[in-house]
Amino acid sequence: MVTPRFDDLIHPRTRLSIVSLLAASDWAEFRFLRESLDLSDSVLSKQLTLLENAGYVEIRKAFVGKRPRTWARLSPAGREAFDGHIQMLQEIAARGGASFTPDGQEPAPAVPPGVLRGP
């Protein structure tokens, strides 16, 4: 069970987008991340470095032929931080009456205990 926890490092839109994409893959090539997220090389590199320094991302560098390639993946600590962050966001949204389902269908609005809706 993951503990819901807001993560200030993951929360900014660019890093949340990177971590979300990495959460859905094993290893992702730098070029794929850059093009999928429409980021410049320098912005993506800086954000990956921040995430790597926090222990959330693992980086692998190698040559394919004569060209250098970089791959990234979410570390176990990064997965735990991401899952906890998403759970906390869902809890915050649920307090406002919204709820989410994994299949993307619109669920019935959540009503906190003790709150009456309608006349």
MODELLER restraints for C-alpha pairs under 7 A, 6 or more apart:
rsr = mdl.restraints
at = mdl.atoms
rsr.add(forms.Gaussian(group=physical.xy_distance, feature=features.Distance(at['CA:2:A'], at['CA:80:A']), mean=6.82, stdev=0.5))
rsr.add(forms.Gaussian(group=physical.xy_distance, feature=features.Distance(at['CA:2:A'], at['CA:83:A']), mean=6.75, stdev=0.5))
rsr.add(forms.Gaussian(group=physical.xy_distance, feature=features.Distance(at['CA:2:A'], at['CA:84:A']), mean=5.72, stdev=0.5))
rsr.add(forms.Gaussian(group=physical.xy_distance, feature=features.Distance(at['CA:3:A'], at['CA:84:A']), mean=5.49, stdev=0.5))
rsr.add(forms.Gaussian(group=physical.xy_distance, feature=features.Distance(at['CA:4:A'], at['CA:84:A']), mean=4.27, stdev=0.5))
rsr.add(forms.Gaussian(group=physical.xy_distance, feature=features.Distance(at['CA:4:A'], at['CA:85:A']), mean=6.15, stdev=0.5))
rsr.add(forms.Gaussian(group=physical.xy_distance, feature=features.Distance(at['CA:4:A'], at['CA:87:A']), mean=5.05, stdev=0.5))
rsr.add(forms.Gaussian(group=physical.xy_distance, feature=features.Distance(at['CA:4:A'], at['CA:88:A']), mean=4.63, stdev=0.5))
rsr.add(forms.Gaussian(group=physical.xy_distance, feature=features.Distance(at['CA:5:A'], at['CA:84:A']), mean=4.94, stdev=0.5))
rsr.add(forms.Gaussian(group=physical.xy_distance, feature=features.Distance(at['CA:5:A'], at['CA:85:A']), mean=5.18, stdev=0.5))
rsr.add(forms.Gaussian(group=physical.xy_distance, feature=features.Distance(at['CA:5:A'], at['CA:88:A']), mean=5.45, stdev=0.5))
rsr.add(forms.Gaussian(group=physical.xy_distance, feature=features.Distance(at['CA:6:A'], at['CA:85:A']), mean=4.80, stdev=0.5))
rsr.add(forms.Gaussian(group=physical.xy_distance, feature=features.Distance(at['CA:6:A'], at['CA:88:A']), mean=5.79, stdev=0.5))
rsr.add(forms.Gaussian(group=physical.xy_distance, feature=features.Distance(at['CA:7:A'], at['CA:81:A']), mean=6.91, stdev=0.5))
rsr.add(forms.Gaussian(group=physical.xy_distance, feature=features.Distance(at['CA:7:A'], at['CA:85:A']), mean=5.68, stdev=0.5))
rsr.add(forms.Gaussian(group=physical.xy_distance, feature=features.Distance(at['CA:10:A'], at['CA:16:A']), mean=5.19, stdev=0.5))
rsr.add(forms.Gaussian(group=physical.xy_distance, feature=features.Distance(at['CA:15:A'], at['CA:47:A']), mean=6.41, stdev=0.5))
rsr.add(forms.Gaussian(group=physical.xy_distance, feature=features.Distance(at['CA:22:A'], at['CA:28:A']), mean=6.71, stdev=0.5))
rsr.add(forms.Gaussian(group=physical.xy_distance, feature=features.Distance(at['CA:22:A'], at['CA:73:A']), mean=5.69, stdev=0.5))
rsr.add(forms.Gaussian(group=physical.xy_distance, feature=features.Distance(at['CA:22:A'], at['CA:74:A']), mean=5.71, stdev=0.5))
rsr.add(forms.Gaussian(group=physical.xy_distance, feature=features.Distance(at['CA:23:A'], at['CA:74:A']), mean=6.26, stdev=0.5))
rsr.add(forms.Gaussian(group=physical.xy_distance, feature=features.Distance(at['CA:23:A'], at['CA:79:A']), mean=6.84, stdev=0.5))
rsr.add(forms.Gaussian(group=physical.xy_distance, feature=features.Distance(at['CA:26:A'], at['CA:73:A']), mean=6.05, stdev=0.5))
rsr.add(forms.Gaussian(group=physical.xy_distance, feature=features.Distance(at['CA:27:A'], at['CA:71:A']), mean=6.01, stdev=0.5))
rsr.add(forms.Gaussian(group=physical.xy_distance, feature=features.Distance(at['CA:27:A'], at['CA:72:A']), mean=5.50, stdev=0.5))
rsr.add(forms.Gaussian(group=physical.xy_distance, feature=features.Distance(at['CA:27:A'], at['CA:73:A']), mean=4.79, stdev=0.5))
rsr.add(forms.Gaussian(group=physical.xy_distance, feature=features.Distance(at['CA:28:A'], at['CA:71:A']), mean=5.31, stdev=0.5))
rsr.add(forms.Gaussian(group=physical.xy_distance, feature=features.Distance(at['CA:28:A'], at['CA:72:A']), mean=5.35, stdev=0.5))
rsr.add(forms.Gaussian(group=physical.xy_distance, feature=features.Distance(at['CA:28:A'], at['CA:73:A']), mean=6.28, stdev=0.5))
rsr.add(forms.Gaussian(group=physical.xy_distance, feature=features.Distance(at['CA:29:A'], at['CA:70:A']), mean=5.87, stdev=0.5))
rsr.add(forms.Gaussian(group=physical.xy_distance, feature=features.Distance(at['CA:29:A'], at['CA:71:A']), mean=4.26, stdev=0.5))
rsr.add(forms.Gaussian(group=physical.xy_distance, feature=features.Distance(at['CA:29:A'], at['CA:72:A']), mean=6.43, stdev=0.5))
rsr.add(forms.Gaussian(group=physical.xy_distance, feature=features.Distance(at['CA:30:A'], at['CA:70:A']), mean=5.41, stdev=0.5))
rsr.add(forms.Gaussian(group=physical.xy_distance, feature=features.Distance(at['CA:30:A'], at['CA:71:A']), mean=5.54, stdev=0.5))
rsr.add(forms.Gaussian(group=physical.xy_distance, feature=features.Distance(at['CA:34:A'], at['CA:40:A']), mean=6.59, stdev=0.5))
rsr.add(forms.Gaussian(group=physical.xy_distance, feature=features.Distance(at['CA:34:A'], at['CA:41:A']), mean=6.75, stdev=0.5))
rsr.add(forms.Gaussian(group=physical.xy_distance, feature=features.Distance(at['CA:34:A'], at['CA:44:A']), mean=6.55, stdev=0.5))
rsr.add(forms.Gaussian(group=physical.xy_distance, feature=features.Distance(at['CA:51:A'], at['CA:57:A']), mean=5.49, stdev=0.5))
rsr.add(forms.Gaussian(group=physical.xy_distance, feature=features.Distance(at['CA:52:A'], at['CA:58:A']), mean=5.96, stdev=0.5))
rsr.add(forms.Gaussian(group=physical.xy_distance, feature=features.Distance(at['CA:55:A'], at['CA:75:A']), mean=6.97, stdev=0.5))
rsr.add(forms.Gaussian(group=physical.xy_distance, feature=features.Distance(at['CA:55:A'], at['CA:77:A']), mean=6.55, stdev=0.5))
rsr.add(forms.Gaussian(group=physical.xy_distance, feature=features.Distance(at['CA:55:A'], at['CA:78:A']), mean=6.77, stdev=0.5))
rsr.add(forms.Gaussian(group=physical.xy_distance, feature=features.Distance(at['CA:56:A'], at['CA:74:A']), mean=5.99, stdev=0.5))
rsr.add(forms.Gaussian(group=physical.xy_distance, feature=features.Distance(at['CA:56:A'], at['CA:75:A']), mean=5.27, stdev=0.5))
rsr.add(forms.Gaussian(group=physical.xy_distance, feature=features.Distance(at['CA:56:A'], at['CA:77:A']), mean=5.53, stdev=0.5))
rsr.add(forms.Gaussian(group=physical.xy_distance, feature=features.Distance(at['CA:56:A'], at['CA:78:A']), mean=3.65, stdev=0.5))
rsr.add(forms.Gaussian(group=physical.xy_distance, feature=features.Distance(at['CA:57:A'], at['CA:72:A']), mean=6.56, stdev=0.5))
rsr.add(forms.Gaussian(group=physical.xy_distance, feature=features.Distance(at['CA:57:A'], at['CA:73:A']), mean=5.62, stdev=0.5))
rsr.add(forms.Gaussian(group=physical.xy_distance, feature=features.Distance(at['CA:57:A'], at['CA:74:A']), mean=4.60, stdev=0.5))
rsr.add(forms.Gaussian(group=physical.xy_distance, feature=features.Distance(at['CA:57:A'], at['CA:75:A']), mean=5.10, stdev=0.5))
rsr.add(forms.Gaussian(group=physical.xy_distance, feature=features.Distance(at['CA:57:A'], at['CA:78:A']), mean=6.24, stdev=0.5))
rsr.add(forms.Gaussian(group=physical.xy_distance, feature=features.Distance(at['CA:58:A'], at['CA:72:A']), mean=5.61, stdev=0.5))
rsr.add(forms.Gaussian(group=physical.xy_distance, feature=features.Distance(at['CA:58:A'], at['CA:73:A']), mean=5.39, stdev=0.5))
rsr.add(forms.Gaussian(group=physical.xy_distance, feature=features.Distance(at['CA:58:A'], at['CA:74:A']), mean=6.25, stdev=0.5))
rsr.add(forms.Gaussian(group=physical.xy_distance, feature=features.Distance(at['CA:58:A'], at['CA:75:A']), mean=5.88, stdev=0.5))
rsr.add(forms.Gaussian(group=physical.xy_distance, feature=features.Distance(at['CA:59:A'], at['CA:70:A']), mean=6.99, stdev=0.5))
rsr.add(forms.Gaussian(group=physical.xy_distance, feature=features.Distance(at['CA:59:A'], at['CA:71:A']), mean=5.77, stdev=0.5))
rsr.add(forms.Gaussian(group=physical.xy_distance, feature=features.Distance(at['CA:59:A'], at['CA:72:A']), mean=4.58, stdev=0.5))
rsr.add(forms.Gaussian(group=physical.xy_distance, feature=features.Distance(at['CA:59:A'], at['CA:73:A']), mean=6.75, stdev=0.5))
rsr.add(forms.Gaussian(group=physical.xy_distance, feature=features.Distance(at['CA:60:A'], at['CA:70:A']), mean=5.76, stdev=0.5))
rsr.add(forms.Gaussian(group=physical.xy_distance, feature=features.Distance(at['CA:60:A'], at['CA:71:A']), mean=5.14, stdev=0.5))
rsr.add(forms.Gaussian(group=physical.xy_distance, feature=features.Distance(at['CA:60:A'], at['CA:72:A']), mean=6.27, stdev=0.5))
rsr.add(forms.Gaussian(group=physical.xy_distance, feature=features.Distance(at['CA:61:A'], at['CA:69:A']), mean=5.71, stdev=0.5))
rsr.add(forms.Gaussian(group=physical.xy_distance, feature=features.Distance(at['CA:61:A'], at['CA:70:A']), mean=4.52, stdev=0.5))
rsr.add(forms.Gaussian(group=physical.xy_distance, feature=features.Distance(at['CA:61:A'], at['CA:71:A']), mean=6.38, stdev=0.5))
rsr.add(forms.Gaussian(group=physical.xy_distance, feature=features.Distance(at['CA:62:A'], at['CA:68:A']), mean=5.76, stdev=0.5))
rsr.add(forms.Gaussian(group=physical.xy_distance, feature=features.Distance(at['CA:62:A'], at['CA:69:A']), mean=5.43, stdev=0.5))
rsr.add(forms.Gaussian(group=physical.xy_distance, feature=features.Distance(at['CA:62:A'], at['CA:70:A']), mean=6.61, stdev=0.5))
rsr.add(forms.Gaussian(group=physical.xy_distance, feature=features.Distance(at['CA:63:A'], at['CA:69:A']), mean=5.68, stdev=0.5))
rsr.add(forms.Gaussian(group=physical.xy_distance, feature=features.Distance(at['CA:90:A'], at['CA:99:A']), mean=6.90, stdev=0.5))
rsr.add(forms.Gaussian(group=physical.xy_distance, feature=features.Distance(at['CA:93:A'], at['CA:99:A']), mean=6.70, stdev=0.5))
rsr.add(forms.Gaussian(group=physical.xy_distance, feature=features.Distance(at['CA:94:A'], at['CA:110:A']), mean=6.30, stdev=0.5))
rsr.add(forms.Gaussian(group=physical.xy_distance, feature=features.Distance(at['CA:97:A'], at['CA:109:A']), mean=5.59, stdev=0.5))
rsr.add(forms.Gaussian(group=physical.xy_distance, feature=features.Distance(at['CA:97:A'], at['CA:110:A']), mean=4.90, stdev=0.5))
rsr.add(forms.Gaussian(group=physical.xy_distance, feature=features.Distance(at['CA:97:A'], at['CA:111:A']), mean=5.97, stdev=0.5))
rsr.add(forms.Gaussian(group=physical.xy_distance, feature=features.Distance(at['CA:98:A'], at['CA:109:A']), mean=5.54, stdev=0.5))
rsr.add(forms.Gaussian(group=physical.xy_distance, feature=features.Distance(at['CA:98:A'], at['CA:110:A']), mean=5.88, stdev=0.5))
rsr.add(forms.Gaussian(group=physical.xy_distance, feature=features.Distance(at['CA:99:A'], at['CA:107:A']), mean=6.64, stdev=0.5))
rsr.add(forms.Gaussian(group=physical.xy_distance, feature=features.Distance(at['CA:99:A'], at['CA:109:A']), mean=6.32, stdev=0.5))
rsr.add(forms.Gaussian(group=physical.xy_distance, feature=features.Distance(at['CA:99:A'], at['CA:110:A']), mean=6.03, stdev=0.5))
rsr.add(forms.Gaussian(group=physical.xy_distance, feature=features.Distance(at['CA:100:A'], at['CA:107:A']), mean=6.70, stdev=0.5))
rsr.add(forms.Gaussian(group=physical.xy_distance, feature=features.Distance(at['CA:101:A'], at['CA:107:A']), mean=6.82, stdev=0.5))
